[in-house]
Amino acid sequence: MVRSINADKPLNRFVVEQLAGDELVSRPWNELTTEKAEWLAATGFLRTAADGTSTGAADEALAANQVVTDTLKPTNSSARDGH
């Protein structure tokens, strides 16, 4: 974040990198440029949500939906709270 602020990165680009940085980089993820490594790292906070998709849940679609919901909670609450 600090690097983005110091680089005067536009807010819309910052948000894209935070929420979908891993989608901006083609696989395989090796021999990455510094910029592409930063895009992948930007999504790191999303991993703070519990991920029940690897537990062999009976309803995998429901489990995947819950992961998305849990991931969006901190994003939504920060935006709503003005942070």
mmCIF file of the C-alpha atoms, coordinates in Angstrom:
data_MODEL
# 
_entry.id   MODEL 
# 
loop_
_atom_site.group_PDB 
_atom_site.id 
_atom_site.type_symbol 
_atom_site.label_atom_id 
_atom_site.label_alt_id 
_atom_site.label_comp_id 
_atom_site.label_asym_id 
_atom_site.label_entity_id 
_atom_site.label_seq_id 
_atom_site.pdbx_PDB_ins_code 
_atom_site.Cartn_x 
_atom_site.Cartn_y 
_atom_site.Cartn_z 
_atom_site.occupancy 
_atom_site.B_iso_or_equiv 
_atom_site.pdbx_formal_charge 
_atom_site.auth_seq_id 
_atom_site.auth_comp_id 
_atom_site.auth_asym_id 
_atom_site.auth_atom_id 
_atom_site.pdbx_PDB_model_num 
ATOM 1  C CA . MET A 1 1  ? 0.000   0.000   0.000   1.00 0.00 ? 1  MET A CA 1 
ATOM 2  C CA . VAL A 1 2  ? 2.737   2.446   0.918   1.00 0.00 ? 2  VAL A CA 1 
ATOM 3  C CA . ARG A 1 3  ? 4.524   1.724   -2.333  1.00 0.00 ? 3  ARG A CA 1 
ATOM 4  C CA . SER A 1 4  ? 1.291   2.369   -4.236  1.00 0.00 ? 4  SER A CA 1 
ATOM 5  C CA . ILE A 1 5  ? 0.756   5.665   -2.457  1.00 0.00 ? 5  ILE A CA 1 
ATOM 6  C CA . ASN A 1 6  ? 4.349   6.727   -3.047  1.00 0.00 ? 6  ASN A CA 1 
ATOM 7  C CA . ALA A 1 7  ? 3.973   5.825   -6.737  1.00 0.00 ? 7  ALA A CA 1 
ATOM 8  C CA . ASP A 1 8  ? 0.760   7.884   -6.908  1.00 0.00 ? 8  ASP A CA 1 
ATOM 9  C CA . LYS A 1 9  ? -1.072  4.842   -8.245  1.00 0.00 ? 9  LYS A CA 1 
ATOM 10 C CA . PRO A 1 10 ? -4.684  5.582   -9.263  1.00 0.00 ? 10 PRO A CA 1 
ATOM 11 C CA . LEU A 1 11 ? -7.206  4.291   -6.736  1.00 0.00 ? 11 LEU A CA 1 
ATOM 12 C CA . ASN A 1 12 ? -9.095  2.188   -9.291  1.00 0.00 ? 12 ASN A CA 1 
ATOM 13 C CA . ARG A 1 13 ? -5.880  0.343   -10.248 1.00 0.00 ? 13 ARG A CA 1 
ATOM 14 C CA . PHE A 1 14 ? -4.971  -0.148  -6.584  1.00 0.00 ? 14 PHE A CA 1 
ATOM 15 C CA . VAL A 1 15 ? -8.363  -1.744  -5.885  1.00 0.00 ? 15 VAL A CA 1 
ATOM 16 C CA . VAL A 1 16 ? -8.063  -4.055  -8.912  1.00 0.00 ? 16 VAL A CA 1 
ATOM 17 C CA . GLU A 1 17 ? -4.638  -5.235  -7.762  1.00 0.00 ? 17 GLU A CA 1 
ATOM 18 C CA . GLN A 1 18 ? -5.856  -5.801  -4.193  1.00 0.00 ? 18 GLN A CA 1 
ATOM 19 C CA . LEU A 1 19 ? -8.912  -7.811  -5.198  1.00 0.00 ? 19 LEU A CA 1 
ATOM 20 C CA . ALA A 1 20 ? -7.745  -9.565  -8.360  1.00 0.00 ? 20 ALA A CA 1 
ATOM 21 C CA . GLY A 1 21 ? -3.968  -9.262  -8.580  1.00 0.00 ? 21 GLY A CA 1 
ATOM 22 C CA . ASP A 1 22 ? -3.628  -13.008 -8.969  1.00 0.00 ? 22 ASP A CA 1 
ATOM 23 C CA . GLU A 1 23 ? -5.882  -12.849 -12.038 1.00 0.00 ? 23 GLU A CA 1 
ATOM 24 C CA . LEU A 1 24 ? -3.582  -10.302 -13.692 1.00 0.00 ? 24 LEU A CA 1 
ATOM 25 C CA . VAL A 1 25 ? -0.644  -12.702 -13.840 1.00 0.00 ? 25 VAL A CA 1 
ATOM 26 C CA . SER A 1 26 ? -0.607  -15.653 -16.218 1.00 0.00 ? 26 SER A CA 1 
ATOM 27 C CA . ARG A 1 27 ? 0.560   -19.012 -14.949 1.00 0.00 ? 27 ARG A CA 1 
ATOM 28 C CA . PRO A 1 28 ? 3.047   -20.468 -14.393 1.00 0.00 ? 28 PRO A CA 1 
ATOM 29 C CA . TRP A 1 29 ? 4.050   -18.055 -11.661 1.00 0.00 ? 29 TRP A CA 1 
ATOM 30 C CA . ASN A 1 30 ? 7.804   -18.260 -12.127 1.00 0.00 ? 30 ASN A CA 1 
ATOM 31 C CA . GLU A 1 31 ? 10.391  -15.756 -13.286 1.00 0.00 ? 31 GLU A CA 1 
ATOM 32 C CA . LEU A 1 32 ? 8.046   -12.919 -12.335 1.00 0.00 ? 32 LEU A CA 1 
ATOM 33 C CA . THR A 1 33 ? 8.840   -9.280  -12.887 1.00 0.00 ? 33 THR A CA 1 
ATOM 34 C CA . THR A 1 34 ? 8.823   -7.111  -9.777  1.00 0.00 ? 34 THR A CA 1 
ATOM 35 C CA . GLU A 1 35 ? 5.507   -5.617  -10.875 1.00 0.00 ? 35 GLU A CA 1 
ATOM 36 C CA . LYS A 1 36 ? 3.839   -9.008  -11.340 1.00 0.00 ? 36 LYS A CA 1 
ATOM 37 C CA . ALA A 1 37 ? 5.147   -10.239 -7.982  1.00 0.00 ? 37 ALA A CA 1 
ATOM 38 C CA . GLU A 1 38 ? 3.590   -7.148  -6.385  1.00 0.00 ? 38 GLU A CA 1 
ATOM 39 C CA . TRP A 1 39 ? 0.257   -7.919  -8.056  1.00 0.00 ? 39 TRP A CA 1 
ATOM 40 C CA . LEU A 1 40 ? 0.291   -11.406 -6.555  1.00 0.00 ? 40 LEU A CA 1 
ATOM 41 C CA . ALA A 1 41 ? 1.339   -10.122 -3.143  1.00 0.00 ? 41 ALA A CA 1 
ATOM 42 C CA . ALA A 1 42 ? -1.432  -7.514  -3.191  1.00 0.00 ? 42 ALA A CA 1 
ATOM 43 C CA . THR A 1 43 ? -4.070  -10.218 -2.818  1.00 0.00 ? 43 THR A CA 1 
ATOM 44 C CA . GLY A 1 44 ? -2.433  -11.603 0.316   1.00 0.00 ? 44 GLY A CA 1 
ATOM 45 C CA . PHE A 1 45 ? -4.958  -10.062 2.680   1.00 0.00 ? 45 PHE A CA 1 
ATOM 46 C CA . LEU A 1 46 ? -7.688  -12.089 0.974   1.00 0.00 ? 46 LEU A CA 1 
ATOM 47 C CA . ARG A 1 47 ? -6.153  -15.247 2.445   1.00 0.00 ? 47 ARG A CA 1 
ATOM 48 C CA . THR A 1 48 ? -7.182  -14.129 5.932   1.00 0.00 ? 48 THR A CA 1 
ATOM 49 C CA . ALA A 1 49 ? -10.653 -15.535 5.275   1.00 0.00 ? 49 ALA A CA 1 
ATOM 50 C CA . ALA A 1 50 ? -11.333 -19.141 6.211   1.00 0.00 ? 50 ALA A CA 1 
ATOM 51 C CA . ASP A 1 51 ? -11.342 -21.452 3.195   1.00 0.00 ? 51 ASP A CA 1 
ATOM 52 C CA . GLY A 1 52 ? -13.634 -24.426 3.673   1.00 0.00 ? 52 GLY A CA 1 
ATOM 53 C CA . THR A 1 53 ? -13.323 -25.646 0.104   1.00 0.00 ? 53 THR A CA 1 
ATOM 54 C CA . SER A 1 54 ? -10.560 -28.133 0.891   1.00 0.00 ? 54 SER A CA 1 
ATOM 55 C CA . THR A 1 55 ? -12.459 -29.936 3.645   1.00 0.00 ? 55 THR A CA 1 
ATOM 56 C CA . GLY A 1 56 ? -14.420 -32.172 1.300   1.00 0.00 ? 56 GLY A CA 1 
ATOM 57 C CA . ALA A 1 57 ? -17.657 -30.386 2.082   1.00 0.00 ? 57 ALA A CA 1 
ATOM 58 C CA . ALA A 1 58 ? -20.781 -32.135 0.831   1.00 0.00 ? 58 ALA A CA 1 
ATOM 59 C CA . ASP A 1 59 ? -21.832 -29.011 -1.055  1.00 0.00 ? 59 ASP A CA 1 
ATOM 60 C CA . GLU A 1 60 ? -18.668 -27.616 -2.647  1.00 0.00 ? 60 GLU A CA 1 
ATOM 61 C CA . ALA A 1 61 ? -20.542 -24.802 -4.417  1.00 0.00 ? 61 ALA A CA 1 
ATOM 62 C CA . LEU A 1 62 ? -21.962 -23.629 -1.098  1.00 0.00 ? 62 LEU A CA 1 
ATOM 63 C CA . ALA A 1 63 ? -18.521 -23.834 0.530   1.00 0.00 ? 63 ALA A CA 1 
ATOM 64 C CA . ALA A 1 64 ? -16.979 -21.823 -2.328  1.00 0.00 ? 64 ALA A CA 1 
ATOM 65 C CA . ASN A 1 65 ? -19.715 -19.211 -2.015  1.00 0.00 ? 65 ASN A CA 1 
ATOM 66 C CA . GLN A 1 66 ? -19.053 -18.948 1.727   1.00 0.00 ? 66 GLN A CA 1 
ATOM 67 C CA . VAL A 1 67 ? -15.344 -18.326 1.054   1.00 0.00 ? 67 VAL A CA 1 
ATOM 68 C CA . VAL A 1 68 ? -16.228 -15.461 -1.286  1.00 0.00 ? 68 VAL A CA 1 
ATOM 69 C CA . THR A 1 69 ? -18.670 -14.039 1.263   1.00 0.00 ? 69 THR A CA 1 
ATOM 70 C CA . ASP A 1 70 ? -16.119 -14.263 4.092   1.00 0.00 ? 70 ASP A CA 1 
ATOM 71 C CA . THR A 1 71 ? -13.433 -12.716 1.893   1.00 0.00 ? 71 THR A CA 1 
ATOM 72 C CA . LEU A 1 72 ? -15.582 -9.749  0.957   1.00 0.00 ? 72 LEU A CA 1 
ATOM 73 C CA . LYS A 1 73 ? -16.585 -8.942  4.553   1.00 0.00 ? 73 LYS A CA 1 
ATOM 74 C CA . PRO A 1 74 ? -13.371 -7.078  5.488   1.00 0.00 ? 74 PRO A CA 1 
ATOM 75 C CA . THR A 1 75 ? -13.293 -5.346  2.107   1.00 0.00 ? 75 THR A CA 1 
ATOM 76 C CA . ASN A 1 76 ? -16.872 -4.167  2.431   1.00 0.00 ? 76 ASN A CA 1 
ATOM 77 C CA . SER A 1 77 ? -16.606 -3.145  6.072   1.00 0.00 ? 77 SER A CA 1 
ATOM 78 C CA . SER A 1 78 ? -13.425 -1.116  5.446   1.00 0.00 ? 78 SER A CA 1 
ATOM 79 C CA . ALA A 1 79 ? -15.074 0.731   2.569   1.00 0.00 ? 79 ALA A CA 1 
ATOM 80 C CA . ARG A 1 80 ? -18.228 1.333   4.572   1.00 0.00 ? 80 ARG A CA 1 
ATOM 81 C CA . ASP A 1 81 ? -16.310 2.539   7.623   1.00 0.00 ? 81 ASP A CA 1 
ATOM 82 C CA . GLY A 1 82 ? -14.330 4.983   5.509   1.00 0.00 ? 82 GLY A CA 1 
ATOM 83 C CA . HIS A 1 83 ? -10.932 3.306   5.979   1.00 0.00 ? 83 HIS A CA 1 
# 
